[in-house]
Amino acid sequence: MTKQELAKFDGREGRKAYVAVSGKIYDVTASALWENGDHQGLHAAGGDLTEELKTAPHVRSVVERFPVVGTLDEEPPPKKKKWGLF
């Protein structure tokens, strides 16, 4: 799943709430702590939380308890611009 696809799973308006951590995508929809895709006003569903979890008050294993529903695709490297007349 790409980051753009993941963003659609924001937990709002009845949509599922997914978060990515270290390349895995977890379904946090069933958690009362992720109501409407918001986790205590600090984190939002639909994104990659890998960096954010480094400063979270709990360990990554808390997230790892949720079902894995996919993997996060790596972003392709930016295309190099070709310079020339044609």
C-alpha positions as CSV (number, residue, x, y, z in Angstrom):
1,M,0.0,0.0,0.0
2,T,1.3,3.4,-0.9
3,K,1.3,6.4,1.5
4,Q,-1.5,7.9,-0.6
5,E,-3.6,4.8,-0.2
6,L,-2.9,4.6,3.5
7,A,-4.1,8.2,3.9
8,K,-7.6,7.1,3.0
9,F,-7.8,4.9,6.1
10,D,-8.0,7.9,8.5
11,G,-10.7,6.5,10.8
12,R,-13.2,9.3,10.1
13,E,-16.8,9.1,8.9
14,G,-16.9,5.3,9.4
15,R,-13.6,4.5,7.5
16,K,-11.1,2.1,9.0
17,A,-8.2,3.4,11.0
18,Y,-4.8,2.2,9.8
19,V,-1.3,3.2,10.8
20,A,2.1,2.2,9.5
21,V,5.1,1.4,11.7
22,S,8.4,0.2,10.3
23,G,6.9,-0.8,7.0
24,K,3.9,-2.8,8.4
25,I,0.4,-1.5,8.4
26,Y,-1.8,-2.1,11.4
27,D,-5.6,-1.9,11.8
28,V,-6.3,0.2,15.0
29,T,-10.0,0.6,14.2
30,A,-11.2,-1.5,17.1
31,S,-9.2,0.5,19.7
32,A,-11.2,3.0,21.8
33,L,-7.9,4.9,22.0
34,W,-8.1,5.6,18.2
35,E,-11.7,6.9,18.1
36,N,-12.3,8.7,14.8
37,G,-8.7,8.1,13.8
38,D,-7.3,10.3,16.6
39,H,-5.0,9.0,19.3
40,Q,-5.2,11.3,22.3
41,G,-4.7,14.4,20.1
42,L,-1.1,13.3,19.4
43,H,-1.3,10.9,16.4
44,A,-3.6,10.5,13.5
45,A,-4.6,7.4,11.6
46,G,-3.8,7.2,7.9
47,G,-0.1,7.9,8.2
48,D,3.4,6.4,8.9
49,L,4.0,6.7,12.7
50,T,7.5,5.2,12.6
51,E,9.3,8.4,13.6
52,E,6.6,9.6,16.0
53,L,6.8,6.3,18.0
54,K,10.4,7.0,18.8
55,T,9.2,9.7,21.2
56,A,5.9,8.0,22.3
57,P,5.5,7.2,26.0
58,H,4.9,3.5,25.2
59,V,6.9,0.9,23.4
60,R,6.3,-0.1,19.8
61,S,5.0,-3.5,21.0
62,V,1.7,-1.8,21.9
63,V,1.1,-1.1,18.2
64,E,2.3,-4.5,17.2
65,R,-0.7,-6.1,19.1
66,F,-3.0,-4.9,16.4
67,P,-3.7,-7.0,13.2
68,V,-1.3,-6.4,10.4
69,V,-3.2,-5.7,7.2
70,G,-0.4,-5.0,4.8
71,T,2.9,-3.4,4.1
72,L,3.9,0.1,3.3
73,D,5.4,0.4,-0.2
74,E,8.7,2.3,-0.4
75,E,8.5,5.6,-2.2
76,P,10.2,5.5,-5.6
77,P,13.2,7.7,-5.9
78,P,12.5,11.0,-7.5
79,K,13.0,11.1,-11.3
80,K,16.0,13.0,-12.4
81,K,15.2,15.8,-14.8
82,K,16.8,15.6,-18.1
83,W,18.2,18.8,-19.5
84,G,18.3,19.4,-23.2
85,L,16.5,21.0,-26.0
86,F,14.2,18.1,-26.8
